[in-house]
Amino acid sequence: MFDPTRVPAGMSRRHFMSHLASTTLALPAMSFVNSLEAHAAAGRKTNKSCILLWMSGGPSHMDTWDLKPESEKNGGEFKPIATSAPGVMISEHLPTVAKNFKHLNVLRSLDSREGNHDRGTYVMHTGYIPNPTVVHPSFGSVCSYELGERLQNFDLPHYISISTPAMGAGFLGMTHAPFMVQNPNAPISNMKPPSGVDDMRMNRRLNMLSMVEHNFMQSKRGGMPGDHKAVYAKTVRMMSSQYNRAFKIEEEPAAVREAYGKGGFGSACLMARRLVEMGVTFVEIGLGGWDTHTDNFKKLSTDLLPQLDKGMGTLVGDLAQRGLIDSTMVVWMGEFGRTPRINQNAGRDHWPKGWSIVMGGAGMSGGHAIGATDKDGMEIVDRPLGIMDVVATMTKAMGIDLATQYTTPRGRPYKIVDDGKPIPELFS
């Protein structure tokens, strides 16, 4: 059965990195250590970046961003606290995020219409419902395609996922598929040539690979071989590039590591900051475990929310302190929200109607709460928002033309934004 959420075959990091480990010439290190930071900084002035915090499983908006303490049946155990955004209150278990919320906005009236995990994941990443005739590109791939190549001579991928497989590039091709970092606290696999193979032998292997690729491309079998060759060429450069310093979170001071949290999510947030600081266009970070049908409040208070608070809160504050928040969009979302009603297992179930996501940065004004549900969280009572409104807002914040349209391999028109409008308050 087709799984629309997986990275298409042939597009994974393992596919090209493991092969290159035994077929690639170890190129001499580039001598631009002194100019590296200046080059990346110049690229950031003309380009936007996005960090997507993906909460796999469907996070409870009722216990994070839209608490209902006045609701006897649906309010739950947590209390709201004030944030640095006047009038905006969020969960007591997110104090670090609350301190930096003036840079963020909460959208509290989203109706995504999909309560299935796979379909919800697809919709939230692409803006479209799954269609058997086309695999839509994820927003990360669109950003890579539209913005990535503006930074010349850049050796890192422009779509990187950390601790999550992320969505693929669809018809945009494998050069814009995500490069996956499985564990931010471990060395990246296959980033060095195998030991015991000298440069001459490696050079022969690389030449042979080039001949095979050239001959295959001559057979006119579509665009995939060309994309494949381009990915390999960039990965060769990546293996010896000084840009790889961005992955080395161990270079950070101990106090910074502690502030983010040394677990997988906190380390991923820190790595994401380093990557966008270097010039990467789109980074997706995964934090799973949000499918809280049972023991919702215990799982959130003892595990998920402490991780989220340190990682997300410190990330936003760090971006602001470094002057990166104006060029970096931060988005928090999952595949849907969770039911206002608490079930018999002290959990909440799937809920795609009237739930919340958070976004800010990249030139958006901060500190807004957009839309509202009633006192029990059951119905949208102000500013209903659709997925395409979210996509339109993200597209505008990234500086991509909302009228951008592609043609699929089957000749069908594809719009990045289809019948959606940016949220005006975020650009005032």
C-alpha positions in Angstrom: 0.0 0.0 0.0 1.3 3.4 -0.9 2.4 5.5 2.1 2.2 9.2 1.2 4.3 10.2 4.2 7.4 8.3 3.4 10.4 9.7 1.5 10.2 8.4 -2.1 12.5 5.5 -2.9 16.0 6.5 -3.9 15.8 9.8 -2.1 17.1 8.9 1.4 20.3 10.0 2.9 21.3 6.3 3.3 20.9 5.7 -0.4 23.5 8.2 -1.5 25.7 8.6 1.6 26.4 4.9 2.1 27.2 4.5 -1.5 29.5 7.5 -1.6 31.4 6.2 1.4 32.9 3.5 -0.9 32.9 5.3 -4.2 34.0 8.9 -3.6 37.3 10.7 -3.8 38.3 12.3 -0.6 38.5 15.9 -1.8 41.0 18.3 -0.2 39.5 20.5 2.5 38.4 23.9 1.2 40.5 26.7 2.5 37.8 29.2 3.4 37.6 28.9 7.2 38.0 32.7 7.5 35.4 33.5 4.9 32.8 30.8 5.8 30.9 32.9 8.3 30.9 36.0 6.1 29.7 34.0 3.1 26.8 32.4 5.1 25.9 35.8 6.6 25.7 37.4 3.1 23.4 34.6 2.1 21.1 35.1 5.0 20.6 38.8 4.1 18.9 37.7 0.9 17.3 34.5 2.0 14.8 33.2 4.6 15.0 30.0 6.6 12.4 28.0 8.3 12.5 25.6 11.4 9.5 23.3 11.6 8.9 21.7 14.9 6.9 18.6 14.0 5.0 17.0 16.9 4.2 13.5 15.6 1.1 11.9 17.0 -1.2 14.9 17.2 -0.4 17.2 20.1 -3.0 18.4 22.6 -3.7 22.1 21.9 -6.0 22.1 24.9 -3.1 21.6 27.2 -0.5 23.7 25.5 -1.8 26.8 23.6 -5.5 27.1 24.2 -6.4 26.1 27.8 -10.0 26.2 28.9 -9.8 26.6 32.7 -13.5 27.8 32.8 -14.7 24.5 31.3 -15.7 22.0 34.0 -15.7 19.0 31.6 -12.9 19.8 29.2 -10.4 22.0 31.0 -8.0 19.4 32.2 -5.4 19.6 35.0 -3.1 22.3 33.7 -3.3 26.1 34.4 -2.6 28.9 32.0 0.2 31.4 32.6 0.9 34.8 31.2 3.4 35.3 28.4 5.6 38.1 27.1 2.8 38.7 24.6 0.2 40.9 26.3 -3.1 39.0 26.8 -1.8 35.7 25.5 -1.7 32.8 28.0 -0.4 29.3 27.5 0.3 26.2 29.6 2.1 26.5 32.9 4.4 23.7 31.7 5.9 26.0 29.0 7.5 28.8 31.1 10.5 29.3 28.8 8.4 29.5 25.7 6.1 32.0 27.5 9.1 34.3 28.1 9.8 34.4 24.4 6.2 34.4 23.1 6.4 38.0 22.0 8.2 36.6 18.9 5.5 34.0 18.2 1.8 33.8 17.4 -0.8 31.2 18.1 -3.5 30.3 15.6 -6.4 28.9 17.7 -9.1 28.2 15.0 -7.6 25.8 12.5 -9.9 23.3 10.8 -7.7 20.8 9.0 -10.5 18.2 8.3 -8.2 15.2 8.5 -8.2 13.1 11.7 -6.1 10.2 10.4 -2.4 10.2 11.2 -1.1 9.5 7.7 -3.5 11.8 5.9 -3.1 14.5 8.5 0.7 14.4 8.2 0.4 14.7 4.4 -2.0 17.6 4.6 0.0 19.6 7.1 3.2 19.1 5.1 1.8 19.9 1.7 -1.5 21.7 2.1 -3.2 19.1 -0.1 -5.1 15.9 0.7 -3.5 12.7 -0.7 -4.2 12.1 -4.4 -3.4 8.8 -6.2 -2.4 10.7 -9.4 0.3 13.0 -7.9 2.7 13.1 -4.9 2.7 16.7 -3.8 6.0 18.2 -2.6 6.3 19.1 1.0 6.7 22.7 2.0 10.3 22.0 2.9 11.0 20.8 -0.6 9.2 23.9 -2.1 11.5 26.1 0.0 14.6 24.2 -1.1 13.5 24.5 -4.7 12.6 28.2 -4.6 15.2 29.6 -2.3 18.0 27.1 -1.8 20.2 27.9 -4.7 20.3 31.6 -4.1 23.3 30.9 -1.8 26.0 29.9 -4.2 28.8 27.4 -3.6 26.9 26.1 -0.5 27.7 22.5 0.3 24.9 21.5 2.6 21.4 20.4 1.6 18.7 23.0 1.8 16.2 20.6 3.4 17.4 18.8 6.5 15.3 16.7 8.8 16.4 15.8 12.3 14.9 12.9 14.3 12.1 12.5 11.8 11.9 11.0 8.3 10.0 14.1 7.0 8.0 14.3 3.7 9.6 13.9 0.3 9.9 16.2 -2.6 7.2 14.6 -4.8 7.5 15.6 -8.4 10.2 18.3 -7.6 12.8 15.6 -7.6 15.3 14.0 -5.3 17.7 17.0 -5.2 15.0 18.7 -3.0 14.3 15.7 -0.8 15.2 15.9 2.9 18.7 14.9 4.2 18.0 13.0 7.4 20.0 13.3 10.6 18.8 10.4 12.7 20.4 11.3 16.0 21.7 14.8 16.6 23.8 13.5 19.5 25.7 11.0 17.4 28.1 11.5 14.5 26.4 11.5 11.1 26.9 8.2 9.4 29.0 7.7 6.2 30.4 11.3 6.2 33.9 10.0 5.8 35.5 7.7 3.2 36.3 4.2 4.4 39.7 3.7 6.0 42.4 1.8 4.1 41.4 3.2 0.7 43.9 5.7 -0.8 43.2 8.7 -2.9 44.2 7.0 -6.2 41.8 4.1 -5.6 39.0 6.4 -4.6 39.6 8.5 -7.7 39.3 5.4 -9.9 36.0 4.5 -8.3 34.7 8.0 -8.7 35.7 8.0 -12.4 33.9 4.7 -12.9 30.8 5.9 -11.3 30.9 9.0 -13.5 31.1 6.8 -16.6 28.2 4.6 -15.5 26.0 7.7 -14.7 26.9 9.4 -18.0 26.0 6.3 -20.1 22.8 5.8 -18.2 21.8 9.4 -18.7 22.4 9.0 -22.5 19.6 6.4 -22.5 17.0 9.3 -21.9 15.1 7.7 -19.0 13.7 10.9 -17.5 15.0 13.4 -15.0 15.9 11.0 -12.2 19.4 10.1 -13.4 20.4 13.8 -13.6 19.0 14.5 -10.1 20.8 11.4 -8.8 24.1 12.7 -10.3 23.6 16.2 -8.8 22.9 14.8 -5.3 26.0 12.7 -5.5 28.1 15.6 -6.6 26.9 17.8 -3.8 27.4 15.0 -1.3 31.0 14.6 -2.4 31.6 18.3 -1.6 29.6 18.0 1.7 31.9 15.2 3.0 34.9 17.5 3.1 33.2 20.8 3.5 33.9 23.2 6.3 30.1 23.8 6.4 29.9 20.5 8.3 30.8 22.5 11.4 27.1 23.3 11.6 26.4 19.7 12.7 28.9 19.8 15.5 26.8 20.8 18.5 29.6 19.7 20.8 31.4 22.9 19.9 28.7 24.9 21.8 29.5 26.0 25.4 28.2 23.7 28.2 25.7 26.4 29.3 24.1 26.6 25.9 23.8 22.8 25.7 22.2 22.7 29.1 19.8 25.5 28.2 18.5 23.7 25.1 18.5 20.3 26.9 20.9 17.5 26.0 18.2 15.1 24.9 17.3 14.4 21.3 14.8 17.3 20.9 16.9 19.9 22.6 20.0 18.9 20.7 18.0 18.9 17.4 16.9 22.5 18.2 20.4 23.6 18.8 21.6 21.9 15.6 18.8 23.6 13.7 19.9 27.0 14.9 23.5 26.2 13.8 22.2 25.1 10.4 20.1 28.2 9.6 22.9 30.4 11.0 25.1 28.8 8.3 22.5 29.3 5.6 20.3 26.1 5.3 16.9 27.0 4.1 14.6 24.5 5.8 15.1 22.3 8.9 12.4 20.0 10.3 12.7 18.6 13.8 10.7 15.8 15.1 9.4 15.2 18.7 7.1 12.1 18.8 4.9 10.6 21.4 1.9 13.0 21.2 -0.8 10.3 20.5 -2.0 10.6 24.1 -5.2 8.5 24.1 -4.3 7.4 27.6 -2.6 9.3 30.6 -2.5 12.5 28.6 -1.6 14.8 31.5 1.1 12.6 33.0 2.8 12.1 29.7 2.7 15.8 28.9 3.8 17.1 32.3 6.6 14.6 33.0 8.1 14.1 29.5 6.9 15.9 26.4 6.3 19.5 27.7 9.6 19.8 29.6 11.5 18.7 26.5 9.4 21.1 24.3 9.8 24.0 26.7 13.6 23.9 26.9 14.2 23.2 23.3 11.6 25.5 21.6 11.8 28.3 24.2 15.6 28.5 24.1 15.6 28.2 20.3 13.3 31.2 19.9 15.3 33.3 22.4 18.6 32.3 20.9 17.4 33.3 17.4 16.2 36.6 18.7 19.5 37.3 20.6 21.6 36.5 17.5 19.5 38.6 15.2 18.2 35.7 13.3 14.5 35.8 14.2 13.7 38.3 11.4 15.0 35.9 8.8 14.0 32.6 10.4 10.4 31.4 10.6 9.6 29.0 13.5 6.5 26.8 13.1 5.1 24.4 15.7 2.5 21.9 14.5 1.4 18.2 14.4 -1.0 16.3 12.2 -4.1 17.5 14.2 -5.2 18.5 17.7 -6.9 16.4 20.4 -10.4 16.3 21.6 -11.7 18.8 24.1 -13.4 16.0 25.9 -11.3 13.9 28.2 -11.9 10.2 27.6 -12.3 7.4 30.2 -8.5 6.7 30.1 -7.6 10.2 31.1 -6.6 10.9 27.5 -7.7 12.9 24.5 -8.5 11.6 21.1 -8.1 12.9 17.5 -9.5 16.4 16.8 -8.9 18.2 13.5 -11.5 20.9 14.1 -10.7 24.1 16.0 -7.1 23.3 17.1 -3.9 25.3 17.4 -0.6 25.8 15.8 2.2 28.3 16.6 4.3 30.4 14.2 6.5 33.5 14.2 9.7 35.1 12.9 10.8 35.8 9.3 9.3 39.3 9.3 6.0 38.4 10.9 4.8 40.6 13.8 4.6 38.7 17.1 2.5 38.3 20.1 -0.9 37.6 18.4 -3.6 35.1 19.3 -5.6 34.6 16.1 -9.0 33.0 16.1 -10.9 31.4 19.0 -13.1 28.5 20.1 -15.9 28.5 22.6 -15.4 28.1 26.4 -15.4 24.3 26.0 -13.2 24.2 22.9 -15.9 22.5 20.9 -16.7 25.1 18.2 -14.8 27.8 16.3 -16.4 31.1 17.2 -13.9 33.5 15.6 -11.7 33.6 12.5 -11.9 30.0 11.1 -8.7 29.1 9.3 -8.0 26.4 6.7 -4.7 24.7 5.8 -4.2 26.8 2.7 -4.4 29.9 4.9 -1.5 28.5 6.9 0.4 27.6 3.7 -0.2 31.1 2.3 1.0 32.7 5.5 4.2 30.6 5.5 4.8 31.2 1.8 4.5 35.0 2.2 6.8 35.0 5.3 9.4 33.0 3.3 9.3 35.6 0.5 8.0 33.2 -2.1 5.5 34.5 -4.7 2.0 33.3 -3.7 1.1 32.9 -7.4 3.9 30.4 -8.0 2.7 27.5 -10.1 4.4 24.3 -11.4 3.5 21.7 -13.9 3.6 18.1 -12.8 5.1 15.4 -15.0 1.6 14.5 -16.1 1.0 18.1 -17.3 -1.2 19.1 -14.5 -0.9 22.6 -12.9 0.1 22.7 -9.3 -0.2 25.8 -7.1 1.8 26.3 -4.0 -1.1 28.2 -2.6 -4.6 27.2 -3.8 -7.4 29.3 -2.5 -5.7 30.5 0.7 -4.9 33.9 2.1 -2.1 35.1 4.4 -3.2 36.2 7.8 -3.1 40.0 7.6 -2.4 40.7 11.3 0.9 38.9 11.1 2.2 41.3 8.4 1.0 44.6 9.8 
